[in-house]
Amino acid sequence: MVETTTKLKEIKLENNMVQVIIFKMKNADVTLLEKPMINWVEDATEKFEIKVVEFSTSKTEFEQIKSAITQKPYTMVLYSFCPLLTQKNVELCLDYVFFKGEKIIKLPHGYVFETSFFNTLNKFENMPEFSADASEFLKIETENEIGYATEILQRRIIQNLILNGVKFINPSNVVINAFACIESGATIYPFNTLSGDTVIKKDAVLKEGNTIVSSEIGAGTVVANSIIKNSTICSNCIIYPFNTILENSFVGANCVIKSYNKISNAYVGENTNIESFNNIGK
């Protein structure tokens, strides 16, 4: 009994046993939360060897797969129009083939098969189907579908941030795009929009109404109702509400910037206090 259990634990599908072919369809570069749809599919399959293939209407799907496969023991075929796929669902599909001993299965959009078996085929026929979590295979094409997918992906981003220790006050009114990074301990109030490669450090507080683009907000800094673009605000600063814009600038640690200031292409040294109604920089 002990020997059987040990052997079962040793049986698993290794990442290096799988090749993923992703067909790049015509809408592959449409962005959801600033990330192209095909990149969302790549994220779900990043553990494996990925080959992106431009889908051709002049060849059959079977022919294109045949010319793209390698000698990896298992191959998975997906499409760029399925950006809602997750790593968990991808692994579920692969495990189904591996542990059930299936030679080939048809997914809602795509396939998983033993590569050596596929090489014996001349066409697809008589394939068992496996849906896994079929909702993740939703084909995203229309504006309504793009809006729906964006909402799903936004909820996932926020849920992961909450699990990692970020606190939200009413997260339904927050927009966080795909490349933003928020550290544990930060607090995000409603009506914040974070885009580009924005970084929010630990214990920072974003009060209501900020738009932050490709900027870094330092640890312990509090920002309220301001527009910040391509800038760095260091630790333990206070940015009062209604700073019209802070752009292409650097603000050192322990600064206080009061309301109705415009700061552009400027360097603000640490421990600086800026009163209201100033126009600083170029």
C-alpha positions as CSV (number, residue, x, y, z in Angstrom):
1,M,0.0,0.0,0.0
2,V,2.8,2.4,0.9
3,E,4.6,1.6,-2.3
4,T,1.6,2.2,-4.5
5,T,0.9,5.6,-2.8
6,T,4.6,6.6,-3.4
7,K,4.4,5.7,-7.0
8,L,1.2,7.7,-7.5
9,K,2.8,10.8,-6.0
10,E,5.7,10.5,-8.4
11,I,3.4,10.5,-11.5
12,K,2.8,14.1,-12.8
13,L,2.9,16.1,-15.9
14,E,6.1,18.1,-16.0
15,N,6.0,21.5,-17.6
16,N,8.8,20.6,-20.0
17,M,6.6,17.9,-21.5
18,V,4.2,20.4,-23.0
19,Q,4.2,22.7,-26.0
20,V,1.4,25.2,-26.3
21,I,0.5,26.5,-29.8
22,I,-1.5,29.8,-29.8
23,F,-3.2,30.8,-33.0
24,K,-2.9,34.5,-33.4
25,M,-6.3,35.6,-34.8
26,K,-7.2,39.0,-36.4
27,N,-8.2,40.7,-33.1
28,A,-5.2,39.4,-31.1
29,D,-3.8,42.9,-30.5
30,V,-7.0,44.3,-29.1
31,T,-6.2,45.4,-25.5
32,L,-8.0,44.6,-22.3
33,L,-6.7,46.7,-19.4
34,E,-3.8,47.8,-21.6
35,K,-2.7,44.2,-22.4
36,P,-3.3,42.6,-25.8
37,M,-5.7,39.7,-25.8
38,I,-3.0,37.3,-26.9
39,N,-0.8,38.2,-24.0
40,W,-3.5,37.2,-21.6
41,V,-3.5,33.8,-23.2
42,E,0.3,33.7,-23.0
43,D,0.1,34.5,-19.2
44,A,-2.2,31.5,-18.7
45,T,0.3,29.2,-20.4
46,E,3.6,30.8,-19.4
47,K,4.8,27.6,-17.6
48,F,5.1,25.8,-20.9
49,E,6.9,26.2,-24.2
50,I,4.8,28.6,-26.3
51,K,4.7,29.0,-30.0
52,V,2.6,31.7,-31.5
53,V,1.3,31.0,-35.0
54,E,-0.4,33.5,-37.3
55,F,-3.7,31.9,-38.3
56,S,-4.0,31.5,-42.1
57,T,-7.2,31.2,-44.0
58,S,-5.4,29.5,-46.9
59,K,-4.6,26.4,-44.9
60,T,-6.6,24.0,-42.7
61,E,-6.3,24.2,-39.0
62,F,-5.0,20.7,-39.0
63,E,-2.2,21.5,-41.5
64,Q,-1.1,24.5,-39.5
65,I,-0.9,22.5,-36.3
66,K,1.0,19.8,-38.1
67,S,3.6,22.3,-39.2
68,A,4.0,23.9,-35.8
69,I,4.3,20.9,-33.4
70,T,7.6,19.9,-31.9
71,Q,8.5,16.6,-30.3
72,K,7.2,17.5,-26.8
73,P,5.1,14.6,-25.5
74,Y,2.0,16.7,-25.2
75,T,0.6,19.6,-27.3
76,M,-2.1,22.1,-26.4
77,V,-3.7,24.3,-29.1
78,L,-5.4,27.5,-28.1
79,Y,-6.6,30.8,-29.7
80,S,-5.8,34.4,-28.9
81,F,-9.6,35.2,-28.7
82,C,-9.8,33.4,-25.3
83,P,-8.2,35.9,-22.9
84,L,-10.2,34.7,-19.9
85,L,-8.2,31.5,-19.7
86,T,-6.4,30.9,-16.4
87,Q,-3.4,28.8,-15.5
88,K,-5.6,26.6,-13.3
89,N,-8.0,25.8,-16.2
90,V,-5.1,25.2,-18.7
91,E,-3.6,22.7,-16.2
92,L,-7.0,21.0,-15.7
93,C,-7.3,20.3,-19.4
94,L,-3.7,19.0,-19.6
95,D,-4.2,16.8,-16.5
96,Y,-7.4,15.4,-17.9
97,V,-5.5,14.0,-20.9
98,F,-2.5,12.9,-18.9
99,F,-4.3,11.1,-16.0
100,K,-7.1,9.7,-18.1
101,G,-4.8,8.4,-20.7
102,E,-6.6,10.2,-23.5
103,K,-4.8,10.4,-26.9
104,I,-6.7,13.6,-27.9
105,I,-9.5,15.8,-26.7
106,K,-11.4,18.7,-28.2
107,L,-11.7,21.8,-26.0
108,P,-14.5,24.5,-26.5
109,H,-11.8,26.2,-28.6
110,G,-8.7,24.2,-29.1
111,Y,-7.2,20.7,-28.5
112,V,-4.9,18.7,-26.2
113,F,-3.2,15.6,-27.5
114,E,-0.3,13.2,-27.3
115,T,2.0,14.5,-29.9
116,S,3.0,11.1,-31.1
117,F,-0.6,10.1,-31.6
118,F,-1.4,13.3,-33.5
119,N,1.5,12.5,-35.9
120,T,-0.4,9.4,-37.0
121,L,-3.5,11.3,-38.0
122,N,-4.5,12.8,-41.3
123,K,-7.4,14.8,-40.0
124,F,-9.4,15.4,-36.8
125,E,-12.2,12.9,-36.3
126,N,-14.1,11.2,-33.4
127,M,-12.6,13.2,-30.7
128,P,-14.0,13.2,-27.1
129,E,-14.8,16.7,-25.8
130,F,-13.8,18.2,-22.5
131,S,-15.2,21.6,-21.5
132,A,-13.3,22.2,-18.2
133,D,-14.5,25.6,-17.1
134,A,-16.1,26.5,-20.4
135,S,-16.8,30.1,-19.3
136,E,-13.1,30.8,-19.7
137,F,-13.2,29.7,-23.3
138,L,-15.6,32.5,-24.2
139,K,-14.7,33.8,-27.6
140,I,-14.1,37.6,-27.3
141,E,-14.9,39.5,-30.4
142,T,-17.7,42.1,-30.1
143,E,-17.6,45.3,-28.1
144,N,-20.0,43.8,-25.6
145,E,-17.8,40.8,-25.2
146,I,-14.7,43.0,-24.8
147,G,-16.5,44.9,-22.1
148,Y,-17.5,41.8,-20.3
149,A,-14.0,40.3,-20.4
150,T,-12.5,43.5,-19.1
151,E,-14.8,43.4,-16.1
152,I,-13.8,39.8,-15.4
153,L,-10.1,40.5,-15.7
154,Q,-10.4,43.6,-13.5
155,R,-12.1,41.6,-10.8
156,R,-9.4,39.0,-10.9
157,I,-6.6,41.7,-10.6
158,I,-8.3,43.2,-7.6
159,Q,-9.0,39.9,-6.0
160,N,-5.3,38.9,-6.3
161,L,-4.3,42.2,-4.8
162,I,-6.6,41.7,-1.8
163,L,-5.2,38.3,-1.3
164,N,-1.7,39.9,-1.3
165,G,-2.6,42.4,1.4
166,V,-3.9,45.4,-0.5
167,K,-6.9,47.1,1.1
168,F,-9.7,48.5,-1.0
169,I,-12.5,50.8,0.0
170,N,-15.3,49.9,-2.5
171,P,-13.2,48.2,-5.2
172,S,-16.0,48.3,-7.8
173,N,-15.1,52.0,-8.5
174,V,-11.4,51.4,-9.1
175,V,-9.7,50.8,-12.4
176,I,-6.3,49.0,-12.3
177,N,-4.7,48.1,-15.5
178,A,-2.6,45.0,-16.2
179,F,0.9,46.4,-15.6
180,A,0.3,48.3,-12.4
181,C,2.0,46.9,-9.3
182,I,0.6,47.5,-5.8
183,E,2.5,46.3,-2.7
184,S,1.0,44.8,0.4
185,G,-0.3,47.3,3.0
186,A,-1.4,49.9,0.5
187,T,-4.9,51.3,0.7
188,I,-7.0,52.2,-2.4
189,Y,-10.1,54.4,-2.1
190,P,-12.9,54.6,-4.7
191,F,-12.5,56.4,-8.1
192,N,-8.8,55.7,-8.6
193,T,-7.5,54.9,-12.0
194,L,-4.0,53.3,-12.2
195,S,-2.4,52.7,-15.6
196,G,0.9,52.1,-17.3
197,D,3.7,50.6,-15.2
198,T,2.5,52.4,-12.1
199,V,4.0,51.2,-8.7
200,I,2.3,51.9,-5.4
201,K,4.6,51.1,-2.5
202,K,3.6,49.5,0.9
203,D,1.4,51.6,3.3
204,A,0.7,54.2,0.6
205,V,-2.8,55.6,0.7
206,L,-4.7,56.7,-2.5
207,K,-7.6,58.7,-1.4
208,E,-10.6,59.3,-3.7
209,G,-10.3,60.6,-7.3
210,N,-6.7,60.0,-8.4
211,T,-5.5,59.3,-12.0
212,I,-2.0,57.9,-11.8
213,V,-0.1,57.0,-15.0
214,S,3.3,55.3,-15.2
215,S,4.3,56.7,-11.8
216,E,5.7,55.5,-8.5
217,I,4.1,56.4,-5.2
218,G,6.4,55.9,-2.2
219,A,5.8,54.0,1.0
220,G,3.5,55.8,3.4
221,T,2.7,58.5,1.0
222,V,-0.9,59.8,0.9
223,V,-2.3,61.2,-2.4
224,A,-5.8,62.7,-2.8
225,N,-7.7,63.7,-5.9
226,S,-4.7,64.5,-8.1
227,I,-3.4,63.7,-11.6
228,I,0.1,62.2,-11.6
229,K,1.9,61.2,-14.8
230,N,5.4,59.8,-15.4
231,S,6.5,61.0,-12.0
232,T,8.1,59.7,-8.8
233,I,6.8,60.7,-5.3
234,C,9.0,59.3,-2.6
235,S,8.1,58.0,0.8
236,N,5.9,59.7,3.5
237,C,4.7,62.6,1.4
238,I,1.3,64.2,1.5
239,I,-0.3,65.4,-1.7
240,Y,-3.4,67.4,-1.0
241,P,-6.5,67.2,-3.2
242,F,-6.9,69.2,-6.4
243,N,-3.3,69.3,-7.5
244,T,-4.3,69.8,-11.1
245,I,-1.3,67.9,-12.5
246,L,2.1,66.5,-11.4
247,E,3.9,65.5,-14.6
248,N,7.4,64.3,-15.5
249,S,8.6,65.3,-12.0
250,F,10.4,63.9,-9.0
251,V,9.3,64.7,-5.4
252,G,11.6,63.7,-2.6
253,A,10.7,62.1,0.7
254,N,8.7,63.8,3.5
255,C,7.2,66.6,1.2
256,V,3.9,68.3,1.6
257,I,2.2,69.7,-1.6
258,K,-1.0,71.6,-0.9
259,S,-4.0,72.1,-3.3
260,Y,-4.2,73.6,-6.7
261,N,-0.6,73.3,-7.8
262,K,0.7,72.4,-11.2
263,I,4.2,70.8,-11.2
264,S,5.7,69.8,-14.5
265,N,9.3,68.7,-15.4
266,A,10.4,69.7,-11.9
267,Y,12.7,68.3,-9.1
268,V,11.3,68.8,-5.6
269,G,13.8,68.1,-2.9
270,E,13.0,66.2,0.3
271,N,11.3,67.9,3.2
272,T,9.8,70.6,1.0
273,N,6.5,72.2,1.7
274,I,4.7,73.7,-1.3
275,E,1.7,76.0,-0.5
276,S,-1.4,76.2,-2.8
277,F,-1.8,77.9,-6.2
278,N,1.8,77.5,-7.6
279,N,3.0,76.7,-11.1
280,I,6.3,75.0,-10.8
281,G,8.7,73.8,-13.5
282,K,8.7,74.2,-17.3
